[in-house]
Amino acid sequence: MYEPEQFPGLIHRMVEPKTVILLFSSGKLVCTGAKKEPDVYRSVNNLHALLEEKN
């Protein structure tokens, strides 16, 4: 969900692993909800693949 009038970042909710990534136009991101460090890497890689696919 991306509504820049309400929040300046993209909010991406994942089911597996159950995380939320906030992606900003600066390229920075915040990943929350991960239980272990490998879950963070998996989430970021999944989002990267999704964005590459859409491009």
C-alpha positions in Angstrom: 0.0 0.0 0.0 1.4 3.4 -1.0 -0.4 6.6 0.0 2.2 9.4 0.1 -0.3 11.9 1.4 -0.7 9.8 4.6 2.7 8.2 5.0 5.8 8.8 2.8 6.8 5.1 2.4 5.5 1.9 0.8 4.0 -0.5 3.4 4.5 -4.2 2.3 3.0 -6.9 4.5 4.3 -10.4 4.0 2.6 -13.6 5.1 5.7 -15.9 5.1 7.8 -14.8 6.9 5.3 -12.7 8.8 7.0 -9.3 8.5 6.2 -5.7 7.4 8.7 -3.7 5.3 8.5 0.0 5.1 10.3 1.2 1.9 11.1 4.9 1.4 12.0 6.8 -1.8 15.5 7.4 -0.4 16.0 3.6 -0.8 16.1 3.0 2.9 13.9 0.4 4.4 12.7 -0.9 7.8 11.8 -4.5 8.4 9.7 -5.3 11.5 8.2 -8.5 12.9 11.0 -10.9 12.1 11.7 -13.5 14.8 15.2 -14.3 13.5 17.8 -12.6 11.3 17.4 -15.1 8.4 13.7 -14.0 8.3 14.9 -10.4 7.6 17.1 -11.5 4.7 14.3 -13.7 3.3 11.8 -10.8 3.5 14.1 -8.3 1.8 15.0 -10.8 -0.9 11.3 -11.6 -1.5 10.5 -7.9 -1.9 13.4 -7.3 -4.2 12.3 -10.2 -6.4 8.7 -8.8 -6.5 9.9 -5.3 -7.4 12.2 -6.6 -10.1 9.3 -8.6 -11.5 7.1 -5.5 -11.7 9.8 -3.4 -13.3 
